[in-house]
Amino acid sequence: MTPTPSRTRWAILGLLFLISVITYIDRVNISVTAKEMMPALGLTPIQMGQVFSAFVLGYALFQIPGGWLGDRFGPRLILTAAVIWWSVFTVLTAWAASLPTAAVFGTVGSLMLIRFLIGVG
């Protein structure tokens, strides 16, 4: 007799699907708002492209380390940390021009750093 699957696995599947949808939306949401962000922050199209590229760089560089961390510490811990990481840096994107990093790197540098760190997560 095989054991009956619990409902927990469906809840986990639903939660993983929701996380996937949110992360995909988060990857592209800045491109939707770029039209309004560029004049508001005084950014050129080239600078906005650099901000977009910073995310891709962080994302590409940390795929293998992220997989290793998932194997080492387990998916539950790593996925939880990733969701918190993405959430914090997504909120910081809104304040990029007024963070201390903007005083050091300028608005573009601050946005690039934050988008890079979102990619890391």
Helices and strands as residue ranges (DSSP letters): H 8-41, H 45-61, H 63-73, H 75-94, G 96-98, H 100-120
